[in-house]
Each structure stands twice: as structure tokens, then as C-alpha cells.
Amino acid sequence: MPNYAAANVADFGKIIFIPRNHTLPALPDMNLLVLKNEASFQAICVDIEIDAVGDTVKNACNNLKQALYMYIMQMVNNYDGNVEAAAKDIINVSFSQGEIKSQLFAKYLETMRAYLL
């Protein structure tokens, strides 16, 4: 299991979900961390623990957008197109607890505190 306590944060922020049509659920804003690895960047949606890599921060974030879109569409498909049921499941996942999520959220809060001070 990775240890995010010593991770180098390149960027952070929020992921804002704005559905463009009725086939995608409206979801709460979620926390974003972008970590700098040796040769790449890792963009992580902290709340649902999905990540993507890229050679730049922008590339990693764009890859994360695609991964999140595929995840959301798969969840909708799992519920035979029932967007409301998929949204409830995604929200339940985003509010679940776990060791990795706790580490990531602690790193997010630490980064936000440092930014504000």
C-alpha cells in the first residue's frame, strides 16, 4: 500500500461535476490532488480513489477526467441506465472511509492549509 504522507504535491483543487445531459448524474464536488512522481504526474480524485497519470499536470488531469467519465458511465450502465441509483452508489463510495482515502484526504488538507497560510 502506498504511503502518501511524504508525497510531493504539484497541485490540488476541486473536481466539479456538471452533467451535460440526463444520462450523467449530478454529483458533489470532489477533492483533487496532483502528485509529482519521478517522471510523471498522478492526478487523484480523493473521494472515489480514481487516478490517472500524465507527463504534465494538465495531461494527468485530462486523463483523470476521462477515467472519471468512464467510471460514471460504467456505474450508470451497472444500474441499467438508472442515473439516480448510480449517483447514490457513487455518493456512498465518496463518503466511505478507508486507510488510503484517509491518507489522501490528510495530504489534501495539509496542502490546503499550507496554501492558505
Backbone torsions as a table, in degrees:
resi	resn	phi	psi	omega
1	MET	NA	133.4	-179.3
2	PRO	-68.6	152.8	175.7
3	ASN	-111.7	113.2	-175.6
4	TYR	-91.5	-1.0	-177.6
5	ALA	-60.8	-36.5	-177.4
6	ALA	-101.1	10.5	-177.1
7	ALA	-66.4	146.3	176.5
8	ASN	-90.1	114.4	-178.2
9	VAL	-87.0	124.9	177.9
10	ALA	-94.0	-28.4	-178.8
11	ASP	-166.7	164.7	176.2
12	PHE	-155.3	166.7	178.6
13	GLY	167.6	-153.6	-179.1
14	LYS	-120.3	149.0	171.4
15	ILE	-104.8	118.9	-177.5
16	ILE	-106.0	123.7	-178.5
17	PHE	-97.7	117.8	175.7
18	ILE	-124.0	103.2	-178.9
19	PRO	-66.1	135.8	-178.7
20	ARG	-91.3	-15.1	177.5
21	ASN	-156.0	178.3	-175.3
22	HIS	-74.0	-4.1	-179.5
23	THR	-86.3	-7.7	178.4
24	LEU	-117.9	138.4	-179.8
25	PRO	-79.0	153.2	169.6
26	ALA	-80.1	133.3	-176.8
27	LEU	-130.0	157.5	176.5
28	PRO	-68.7	157.1	173.8
29	ASP	-61.4	143.7	-178.2
30	MET	-125.0	160.5	-175.5
31	ASN	-85.5	139.3	-178.7
32	LEU	-121.3	131.7	170.7
33	LEU	-123.0	139.7	172.7
34	VAL	-120.6	117.9	-178.6
35	LEU	-102.7	145.1	176.7
36	LYS	-96.6	118.2	174.7
37	ASN	-100.2	-175.9	-176.8
38	GLU	-54.8	-51.1	-174.7
39	ALA	-124.2	8.8	-176.2
40	SER	-154.6	178.2	175.5
41	PHE	-117.3	144.9	179.5
42	GLN	-120.6	113.1	176.3
43	ALA	-93.2	129.6	-174.9
44	ILE	-127.4	128.1	167.4
45	CYS	-84.9	104.2	-172.9
46	VAL	-59.6	-42.5	-171.0
47	ASP	-66.3	-36.8	179.1
48	ILE	-116.0	10.1	172.0
49	GLU	53.6	48.2	173.3
50	ILE	-112.2	138.5	-179.0
51	ASP	-136.2	166.1	175.9
52	ALA	-151.5	155.5	179.9
53	VAL	-116.5	162.0	176.6
54	GLY	-165.0	167.4	-178.5
55	ASP	-83.9	-10.3	173.1
56	THR	-135.2	166.6	177.1
57	VAL	-60.6	-45.5	-179.0
58	LYS	-61.8	-43.1	179.5
59	ASN	-64.0	-42.7	178.7
60	ALA	-63.3	-41.6	179.4
61	CYS	-67.0	-40.3	176.6
62	ASN	-63.5	-40.4	177.2
63	ASN	-65.5	-35.8	176.8
64	LEU	-66.2	-40.5	177.0
65	LYS	-57.2	-44.2	178.9
66	GLN	-64.5	-42.4	179.3
67	ALA	-63.7	-41.4	178.5
68	LEU	-65.3	-41.8	178.0
69	TYR	-60.4	-45.8	179.0
70	MET	-63.0	-40.7	178.4
71	TYR	-61.2	-47.9	-178.4
72	ILE	-63.9	-43.9	178.9
73	MET	-64.2	-37.2	176.9
74	GLN	-65.4	-39.2	177.8
75	MET	-64.1	-42.0	177.1
76	VAL	-62.4	-43.6	178.3
77	ASN	-63.5	-36.3	178.1
78	ASN	-60.9	-27.5	179.6
79	TYR	-104.6	27.5	177.1
80	ASP	49.3	42.5	176.7
81	GLY	85.7	0.9	179.3
82	ASN	-77.9	96.1	-174.5
83	VAL	-64.0	-39.4	-179.1
84	GLU	-63.4	-44.0	178.8
85	ALA	-64.8	-40.2	178.2
86	ALA	-63.6	-43.6	179.5
87	ALA	-60.9	-42.5	178.9
88	LYS	-61.1	-42.1	-179.9
89	ASP	-65.9	-43.8	179.1
90	ILE	-63.3	-41.7	178.8
91	ILE	-64.6	-40.7	176.6
92	ASN	-60.6	-41.0	177.3
93	VAL	-64.1	-42.1	-176.7
94	SER	-66.9	-25.3	179.3
95	PHE	-101.2	7.2	177.0
96	SER	-76.2	167.3	-179.8
97	GLN	-116.3	156.5	177.2
98	GLY	-175.8	162.8	-175.8
99	GLU	-65.7	-44.6	-179.6
100	ILE	-65.5	-45.3	179.1
101	LYS	-60.5	-39.0	178.5
102	SER	-63.2	-42.4	177.9
103	GLN	-63.6	-44.5	-179.2
104	LEU	-65.0	-43.0	-179.4
105	PHE	-66.9	-38.2	176.6
106	ALA	-62.2	-41.0	178.1
107	LYS	-65.6	-39.8	177.1
108	TYR	-60.3	-49.2	-179.7
109	LEU	-63.2	-40.6	177.8
110	GLU	-60.9	-42.9	179.9
111	THR	-67.4	-42.2	179.2
112	MET	-64.4	-42.4	179.1
113	ARG	-61.3	-46.3	179.2
114	ALA	-62.0	-39.1	179.2
115	TYR	-64.2	-43.2	-177.4
116	LEU	-72.7	-27.6	179.9
117	LEU	-86.6	NA	NA
